Amino acid sequence: MGIIITLIVGGIIGWLASIVMRTDAQQGILLNIVVGVVGAFLGNILGGMFGMGATLSSFNPIGLLWAFIGALVLLAIVNMVRRGRVR
């Protein structure tokens, strides 16, 4: 059951991040899920560097915020590699 919740929440986080970064038209639901899940791992690492990391097994607002920030950073990196600039 935990993997299903992770995929659903990852899809929502990835979708919201793609709307903010204006890449929603280029991505499908599968890529939104990948961006959300990978962004959660990246956000956990970033949060840990600032001493505010949340465990990935806990479902809390701080963890969701760091997952969203991680997804934004991931999309910014992809945009820089793909286009040479951040939107």
N, C-alpha and C positions, 0 to 999 in steps of 0.2 A: 504494500500500500504506500510505503514511503517513496518509492521510485515514481509512482504515478503522481503524487503530490509535487515531487521535485520537477517533473516534466511540465506539469500544468503551471506552477509558479514560475518556472524558468521561461516558459513560453510567454507569459504575461509580462515578466520583467524585460525580456528581449524585445517584445513588441513595443512596450513603452519607450525603451531606449532607442529603438529604430525610428519611432515617431519624433523624438527629440532631435536625433541626428539626421533626420530627413532621408533615411534610407529604407523606409517602409515599403515603397513601391518596388524595390529591387529584391526584397526578401520574402520568402514564403514562411509558412508556419514552422517547417522543420528548421530553417536557419534561425528563426526567432528563438526556438527552444535551445538550440546550440549556443547562441549568443547569451541567453539568460543563464544557462548552466555554467558555461565557461566564465561568464562575467561574475557569477557568484563565487567561484574559486578565486578569481583575480581580486574581487572585492574583499574577500576574506584575507588575502595576503596583504592588500593595501591597508585594511583596517588593523591588521596585526602590527604593521610597521608604525602606526600611530597609537598603538596600545588600546585600540577600540574594536578589535576583531571579535566577531561572534562565531561560535561554533556552527558548523554547517548543519549539525543535527538539530539545532534549536530553531524554532520558528518564532522569531521576534522582529519587531520593527527595525531595530538597528541592523540586524542581519539582512533584511530586505533592502534597506537603504544602501548598505555596502554592496549588495548584489547589483543594484541599479547603477551605482557609481562604477563598479567594475565593468558592467555591460557598456556603459558610455565610453569608458577608457578603451575597451576592446574595439568598439566601432570606430573610435577616433584613430586608433592605430591602423585598422583595416583601411580606412579612408585615406590615410597618409600614404600607405603602401600602394594602394590602388590608383589614386589620383594625384598624389604628390602634395595634397593639402587637406586640411580639416575643414569640413563644412561648418 
